[in-house]
Amino acid sequence: MPRPDLAADARAELAGLAEAGRLRQRPVSDAPVGRTVAVRGPGGRRNLVTWASNDYLGLAHALPVRNGATRAVRRAGAGAGAARLLGGHAVHRQLELAVARFLGTGDCLLTTSGFQANLCAVTTLASDPEDVVILDRACHASTYDGVKLSAGTLLRFLHNDLDDLARQLLRTDTARRRIVCVESVYSMDGDLAPLAGIAALCAQHSASLVVDEAHALGVLGPGGRGLCAATGVRPDLLVATCSKPLGSQGGLIAGDAALVELAVNRGRPFIFSTAPCPAAAGAASAALVQLERHPEWPAELAVTAARLRDGLRAQGWNVPVGETPIIPVIVGDERTALDLAARLAEAGHHCPAIRPPTVPEGTCRLRLTVTRAHRPSDLRKLLQALGSPTTNHQPPTTQG
């Protein structure tokens, strides 16, 4: 049997992606990403106002955060040097304890990324072939991959559909353990999970609950403590990231101290990965201090996001109703989304097109994210550059 030509197969697959308008490339910026991003292209270097940052509170380049990172490097070096279980530093543990206090949980575990945090959470809890993990269909890829790596069986329920979740729980009542995984805020539509109803069903059917608060921490709830805190829901494990609310990098798993300790001992993605760099942990700790000092920030961010969302809907764009800084402008097909993103780049705005497989067919979009770094003039200029969908041959807006 001839040896497969992997490079030729790859070129053919890439050509198919390009023809379908789905070829992705790595953008190159030669300056820090803050309110603006410096993009190099055929016309040279350009500074664009970015609407693609998850640094919701604008802390990634705040002076206290940078100082916190510098202090951590001086204390612990630029790299962690080893996995946490071989050579963890005090700066990592200090962040974990601070997050646990902030969230009111028994303990917290820091991982190298939010993706890794979901892998750890799911594989820790679903450790037996008789376990079942029930996901909302819109859950992040990391949660799906966590189920694949776990010993459990994957089931899904219709997005935010409590009746379908109840059906899945009833059909699995003989499982050893059932773990329901949801996100409090879904990353592509910015919609909220009905957490109170989900938690009630889990209690009724003796199921465990894992909530990914990646896009809610720092944005929703009292002082930015997330949607779980806002709704009074206490999941078995709460997953979050440092990259979104704290302007740094790393994943977080919070919950009962015994469950977190179990993740330390069973979470292979944590055990066999080098620890996060000390600078990231130091920066996250400094950012958390800033968030605690400014509990008004989430409400201020919500006002700015509402202003942009209302402006887009008033101009006729297909923007779902929402209350988070994630604002999808749904345009339909790949080519329309790419063309619109290119036109906005010419007008000085960085708004990447989101295409399948990230979103379903026919729902390509610009996914705008508002941060505290955005100025009122940024919103006005973006709305002016977008105009109305009739001038861009878009489908009519969907209200509600």
C-alpha positions in Angstrom: 0.0 0.0 0.0 1.5 3.4 -1.0 2.4 5.8 1.7 -0.2 8.5 1.9 0.8 12.0 0.8 -0.3 13.9 3.8 0.9 17.3 2.5 -1.0 16.8 -0.8 -4.2 15.9 1.1 -3.7 18.9 3.3 -3.4 21.2 0.3 -6.6 19.8 -1.3 -8.5 20.3 2.0 -7.2 23.9 2.3 -8.3 24.6 -1.2 -11.8 23.4 -0.4 -11.9 25.6 2.7 -10.8 28.6 0.6 -13.5 28.0 -2.0 -16.1 27.8 0.7 -15.0 31.0 2.3 -13.9 29.2 5.5 -10.1 29.3 5.2 -8.6 30.8 8.4 -5.3 32.6 8.7 -3.3 33.8 11.6 -3.6 37.6 11.9 -0.3 39.4 12.8 -0.3 42.4 15.1 3.0 44.2 16.0 1.5 46.1 19.0 -0.3 45.2 22.2 -4.0 44.5 21.7 -6.0 47.1 23.7 -8.7 49.4 22.5 -7.0 49.2 19.1 -5.1 46.5 17.3 -2.2 47.1 14.9 -2.7 45.0 11.8 -0.1 44.5 9.1 -1.5 44.0 5.6 -0.8 44.8 1.9 -1.3 48.5 2.7 1.1 48.5 5.6 0.5 48.8 9.3 -2.9 50.1 10.4 -4.4 50.8 13.8 -8.0 49.5 13.9 -10.5 49.8 16.7 -11.0 46.2 17.7 -14.4 44.7 18.4 -13.0 41.2 18.8 -11.4 41.4 22.3 -12.7 39.4 25.3 -10.8 41.7 27.6 -14.2 43.0 28.8 -13.0 45.2 31.6 -10.0 46.6 29.7 -7.6 45.3 32.3 -5.0 43.6 30.0 -2.9 46.8 29.8 -3.9 48.6 33.1 -0.9 49.8 35.0 -1.5 47.9 38.2 -2.0 44.7 36.2 1.3 45.2 34.4 3.0 46.0 37.7 1.6 42.8 39.1 3.0 40.8 36.2 6.4 42.4 36.6 6.6 41.7 40.3 5.6 38.0 39.7 8.4 37.7 37.1 10.9 39.1 39.5 9.8 36.7 42.2 9.3 33.5 40.2 10.9 34.0 36.8 9.4 34.3 33.3 8.5 30.6 33.0 7.0 28.2 35.6 9.7 25.6 34.8 7.6 22.6 35.5 4.1 21.2 36.1 2.4 22.5 39.3 2.8 19.2 41.1 6.5 19.3 40.5 7.3 23.0 41.1 4.4 25.2 41.7 5.1 28.7 42.9 3.3 30.7 45.6 2.0 33.2 43.0 -0.3 30.5 41.6 -1.6 29.5 44.9 -2.2 33.1 45.9 -4.4 33.6 42.9 -6.4 30.5 43.5 -7.1 31.5 47.1 -8.1 35.0 46.0 -10.5 33.7 43.4 -12.1 31.2 45.9 -12.7 34.1 48.3 -14.1 36.3 45.6 -16.5 33.5 44.5 -17.3 32.2 47.9 -16.2 28.6 47.1 -14.1 26.1 49.1 -11.2 26.2 46.7 -10.0 27.0 43.2 -7.6 25.4 40.8 -5.6 27.5 38.2 -4.9 25.8 34.8 -3.0 27.0 31.8 -6.2 27.9 29.8 -9.9 28.0 30.0 -10.0 25.1 27.4 -7.9 23.1 29.8 -10.1 23.9 32.7 -13.1 22.4 31.0 -11.1 19.3 30.1 -10.1 18.9 33.7 -13.6 19.5 35.1 -15.3 17.0 32.9 -12.7 14.2 33.0 -12.5 14.5 36.8 -16.2 14.0 37.3 -17.0 11.6 34.5 -14.5 8.9 35.5 -16.6 5.7 35.0 -18.1 4.1 31.9 -21.5 4.2 33.6 -21.3 8.0 33.9 -23.3 10.2 31.5 -22.4 13.8 30.6 -25.4 15.9 29.4 -24.4 19.0 27.4 -26.3 21.9 26.1 -25.9 21.7 22.4 -24.3 25.2 22.3 -21.5 24.3 24.8 -17.9 25.2 23.9 -15.7 22.8 22.0 -13.6 22.4 25.1 -16.5 20.8 27.0 -17.2 18.4 24.1 -13.6 17.5 24.0 -13.6 16.9 27.8 -16.4 14.3 27.3 -14.4 12.6 24.6 -11.4 12.3 26.9 -13.5 11.2 29.9 -14.9 7.7 30.6 -18.4 8.9 30.4 -21.1 8.9 27.6 -22.1 12.1 25.8 -25.7 13.2 25.6 -27.0 16.6 24.5 -30.1 18.6 25.0 -31.6 21.4 22.9 -30.1 24.8 23.6 -31.6 26.3 26.8 -34.6 23.8 26.6 -35.5 22.7 30.1 -38.1 20.2 28.8 -35.5 18.5 26.7 -33.0 18.5 29.6 -35.7 16.8 31.8 -36.2 14.1 29.1 -32.5 13.4 29.0 -32.3 13.2 32.8 -35.3 10.8 32.9 -33.8 8.5 30.3 -30.5 8.2 32.2 -31.8 7.6 35.7 -29.9 4.3 36.0 -26.5 6.0 35.3 -23.9 5.9 38.1 -23.5 9.7 37.8 -25.0 12.3 35.6 -23.2 15.6 35.0 -25.0 18.4 33.3 -22.7 21.0 31.6 -23.9 24.4 30.6 -22.5 27.9 30.0 -24.0 30.8 31.9 -23.4 33.1 28.8 -23.0 31.5 25.4 -20.1 32.9 23.4 -21.6 33.2 20.0 -25.0 34.6 20.7 -24.3 36.2 24.1 -27.6 34.7 25.5 -28.1 33.5 29.1 -28.8 30.0 30.4 -31.9 29.5 32.5 -29.6 28.6 35.4 -32.3 28.5 38.1 -34.4 26.0 36.1 -31.4 23.9 35.2 -30.2 23.8 38.8 -33.7 22.8 40.0 -33.8 19.9 37.5 -30.4 18.7 38.6 -31.5 18.7 42.2 -34.8 16.9 41.3 -32.9 14.2 39.4 -29.8 14.0 41.7 -27.5 15.2 38.9 -24.3 17.2 39.2 -24.0 20.6 37.6 -20.9 22.2 35.9 -21.3 25.8 34.8 -18.8 27.6 32.5 -18.9 31.2 33.6 -16.1 32.3 31.1 -18.2 35.1 29.6 -20.1 36.0 32.8 -17.3 36.5 35.4 -16.5 40.2 35.6 -19.5 41.0 33.5 -22.7 39.9 35.4 -23.8 39.5 39.0 -22.9 41.3 42.2 -19.5 42.9 41.7 -18.9 40.8 38.5 -19.2 37.5 40.3 -21.1 35.9 37.5 -24.6 34.7 36.6 -24.4 31.9 39.2 -24.1 34.5 42.0 -26.8 36.6 40.4 -29.3 33.7 40.4 -28.3 32.1 43.6 -27.1 28.9 41.9 -24.2 27.0 43.4 -22.9 24.5 40.8 -20.7 21.5 41.8 -17.9 23.0 39.7 -17.7 26.5 38.3 -15.3 27.0 35.3 -14.0 30.4 34.2 -10.9 32.0 32.7 -8.5 34.8 33.6 -8.3 36.1 30.0 -11.8 37.7 30.0 -12.5 39.3 33.3 -8.9 39.7 34.5 -7.1 40.6 31.3 -4.5 37.8 31.8 -4.3 34.1 30.9 -5.3 30.9 32.5 -8.3 28.7 33.4 -10.1 28.5 36.8 -12.0 25.6 38.4 -13.8 26.5 41.6 -16.1 24.6 43.9 -16.1 22.4 47.0 -12.5 21.9 48.3 -12.7 18.1 47.9 -13.8 18.3 44.3 -11.1 20.8 43.5 -8.5 18.5 45.2 -9.9 15.6 43.2 -9.2 17.6 40.0 -5.6 18.2 41.2 -5.3 14.4 41.5 -7.3 13.2 38.5 -7.2 16.1 36.0 -4.6 14.8 33.5 -4.6 18.1 31.5 -3.6 19.8 34.7 -1.2 17.2 36.0 0.8 16.8 32.8 1.0 20.4 31.7 3.6 23.0 32.7 2.1 25.6 35.1 1.0 29.0 33.8 3.8 31.5 33.6 4.1 33.5 36.9 3.6 36.8 35.1 0.1 35.7 34.0 -0.9 34.7 37.5 0.5 37.9 39.0 -1.3 40.0 36.5 -4.6 38.1 37.2 -4.2 38.7 41.0 -3.6 42.4 40.4 -6.7 42.6 38.1 -8.9 40.8 40.7 -7.9 43.5 43.2 -9.0 46.2 40.7 -12.3 44.4 40.1 -13.0 44.2 43.8 -12.3 47.9 44.2 -14.6 48.8 41.3 -17.8 46.8 41.7 -19.6 49.3 39.4 -17.6 48.3 36.3 -19.9 45.5 35.2 -23.0 47.8 35.3 -21.1 50.5 33.3 -20.1 47.9 30.7 -23.7 46.8 30.4 -24.8 50.4 29.6 -22.3 50.7 26.8 -23.2 47.3 25.3 -26.9 48.2 25.4 -26.2 51.5 23.6 -24.5 49.7 20.8 -27.0 46.9 20.6 -29.9 49.3 20.4 -28.1 51.3 17.8 -27.6 48.3 15.6 -31.2 47.1 15.9 -32.4 50.6 15.2 -30.5 50.6 11.9 -32.2 47.3 11.0 -29.4 44.7 11.7 -30.3 41.2 12.7 -29.1 41.5 16.4 -30.8 39.2 19.0 -32.0 40.8 22.2 -29.4 40.4 24.9 -27.8 41.9 28.0 -24.1 41.0 27.7 -21.2 42.6 25.9 -21.4 39.9 23.2 -23.3 41.3 20.3 -23.8 39.1 17.2 -24.7 40.8 13.9 -26.0 37.8 11.9 -25.7 38.2 8.2 -26.2 34.7 6.7 -23.5 33.4 4.3 -19.8 33.3 4.5 -19.1 35.7 1.6 -21.4 38.4 3.0 -19.8 38.2 6.4 -16.3 38.3 4.9 -17.1 41.3 2.7 -18.7 43.2 5.5 -15.7 42.6 7.8 -13.4 43.8 5.0 -15.5 46.9 4.5 -15.4 47.7 8.2 -11.6 47.2 8.2 -11.3 49.8 5.5 -13.3 52.1 7.8 -10.9 51.5 10.7 -12.7 48.7 12.6 -11.4 45.2 13.4 -14.5 42.9 13.2 -13.6 39.4 12.1 -16.2 37.3 10.4 -17.4 34.2 12.3 -18.2 31.2 10.1 -18.9 27.5 10.3 -18.0 25.3 12.0 -17.9 27.8 14.8 -21.5 28.7 14.1 -24.2 26.8 12.2 -24.7 27.0 8.5 -26.6 30.2 7.4 -25.8 32.1 10.6 -22.4 33.7 9.7 -21.9 36.9 11.6 -19.8 39.6 12.9 -19.4 38.9 16.6 -18.9 42.3 18.3 -17.6 42.5 21.8 -17.8 45.7 23.8 -15.2 46.5 26.5 -14.7 49.3 29.0 -11.9 50.6 26.8 -14.3 51.6 24.0 -15.2 55.3 23.7 -18.6 56.8 22.8 -17.0 58.0 19.5 -16.0 54.3 18.7 -19.6 53.3 18.9 -20.8 56.2 16.8 -18.1 55.6 14.1 -18.9 51.8 14.0 -22.6 52.5 13.5 -21.9 55.0 10.8 -19.6 52.6 9.0 -22.1 49.8 9.1 -25.0 51.9 7.9 -28.2 49.9 7.3 -28.5 46.3 6.1 -30.5 47.4 3.0 -27.4 49.1 1.7 -25.5 45.9 2.2 -28.1 43.5 0.8 -28.7 41.8 4.2 -31.8 39.9 5.3 -34.3 41.8 7.4 -33.8 42.0 11.1 -35.3 39.3 13.4 -36.9 40.9 16.4 -37.2 39.3 19.8 
